[in-house]
Amino acid sequence: MVVVTAALAGFAFGARAAVNAFGEIRYWNPETPLEYTAVALLSVAMVFLGATLWALGSFWATHDHLPGRAAKLSRFAVRLAALAAVLVSVSNFLEDYLRLRWFGLTFVIGALALLLGLLCATGLRLAAPRVDKVEGILLLAITVGVLLLSFAMGVGAAALLLLAAYHAWFRDWRRPAPHAAGAT
């Protein structure tokens, strides 16, 4: 599941970045079909990002090699980020595409929660001793892509695609961690 959702998110973020190449996009006040396309692509990308992060949390429930509390906190943080990404998606669509301006506040709250969740999960992945750092590095790249939405969408897209490839390659090699076998 992580592979499919990450690939779809990567392609959606990449398409949004490609739309940016055609000129200045005013997301906050779209007028042209290109600007409306960019707004819609951001909403789609955020939904797929949320699905990817949720699937990643589920994957970690049985395949996580972080010790006890760090594993639980990491799963919580990535699932918080997943829900926040969906909130950002819906808020973005309602605020910018349908012009319901009061959803701007929910967009900001969702974006802050998304960044907080990503930063926590990234920190836990990178700080843990004797644990594969690839997921932490990819989460850091995704965080940078989300943080610098207009400038680094390509970084986020590439990170999501790398995450998909990483899980596709290792999904049969990685066995459930002994302490995570009974986790939900």
N, C-alpha and C positions, 0 to 999 in steps of 0.2 A: 504493500500500500504506500509506503514512504516513497518508493521509486516512482510510481505513477504520479502522485500528487506533487512531488518535487520537480519532476520533469514538466508537468503542466504549469506549475508556478514559474519555473525558469523560463519557459517559452512566453508566458504572459508578461513577465517583467521585461524580457528581451524585446517583445513587440512594443511595449510601452516605451522603452528606450529608443527603439527605431522611430517611433512617432515623434519623439523629441528631436530627432535629427532633421526633421522637415521644417523646423523653425520654433520660434518662441510659442510655448503653450501656456495659456492662462487657465489654470485648473480652477481657480477661485471664481472665474466668471467666463465660462466657455461660451463662444458664439459660433465658431465654425464647426463643420462636421469633424475636422481633424481634432479639434479640442475636445469635443464630446467623445470621440473615440478614445482619446488619451484618458479621460476621466473613467470611462467604462473599463478600459484595460487595467487601470490601477485597481478598481474594485474587484475585477476578476482575479487579478494577481494576488490580492490580499486574501480572498477566499481560499485560493489554492495554497497560499502560504500558511493560513490557519489550518487547513486540512493536513498539510505536511508536518507542521509542528505537533498537531494532535497525534498523528500516526507515529511520529518519532517518540513521543511520550509513551505510547502503547508498546512500541518496539523495546524501549528501555525497560518497561515493566518486566520483561522476561529475559532480556539480553544485556542488562546493565552490569558493568563491572565496577561501578563506584561503590564505596562502602556505605552501608546503612543509611544514616541520616542524609548524607550528601546525595544519594540516589533518589530518595523521596523528595528532597527539596528541588533537585534538578528536574524531576518529572513534573512537580507542581509548577515550577517556573516556566517550563516549556508549554505546559497546557494553559497556563495563564496567558502566555504570549499568543497561543493559538486562538483563544477566545477573543483576545484583544484585536487580533488581525481581522477576525470576522466583524467585530464592532467597527473597526476602521473602514472596512469594505462597505458595509451598509451605510455608515454615516457619510462616507465620501459620495456614494451614489445619491443618497437623499439630499445632501447639501449642495453638491456641485452639478449633478446631472438634472435633478428635479427642482433645484433651487429652493429647497427648504432650509433656509439659512440657520435656523436654530439648532441644526444637527452639527454645526461647527464645533460646539462644545464637546459633544460625544466623540467627534473625530479626534480632538486634542487629547481627551481622556484616554481613548483607545490607543492612540499613538504612544502616549507616555507609558501606559501599561504594557504595550508590546515591547517597547525598548527596555523597560525594567525587567520583564520576563526573559528577554533574550540575553541581556547583560548578566543576569543571575545564572542562567543555564550555562552561558559561555564561561563565566568565571569558575563555576563548579567543575566543568569539564577540563579546563586548562590547569586548575590548581591541584587536582587530585594526583597523588603520586602513583606511579606504576599503572597508569591507565592510558589507553590510546588517545592521543591528542588530536586526531584528525577531525572528529566531530566538533571539538571545541574550536578549532581553527575555522572550520566551515561555518559554525554558528557566529563566530566573530565577523566573517566576511558578509554573512547575511545581515547582521546587525549594522554594519557599515553601510550596506546597500539600502537598508530601510531608513537609517538615520539621515543619509544624504540622498533622499529620494530623487531629486531632480538631477543630481550630478553623478551619482554612482549606481544607477539602476543596473548597469551592466555587471557590476561587481556582485550585486545580489543575485542576478540571473545566473551568472557563472557559478556562484557558490551553491545555489540550489541544484543546478545540473550536476555539479561535482558530488553533492550529497546523494543524489539519485544514483549516480554511477557507483559510488562507494558502497551503497547498500545493495545494489544489484550484484556487484562483484562478490561481496562478502556474506550475503544472506544465507548461503548454504554452509559457509565455513564457521560462522560464529555460533557457538552453542549457548544455550541459556546459562547464565551465571548461577552457581549453586545457591547463593543466598536470594536470588531473584525468582527462582522457580515457582514459589508459592505466592508471589506478589501480584497485585491486580493493577 
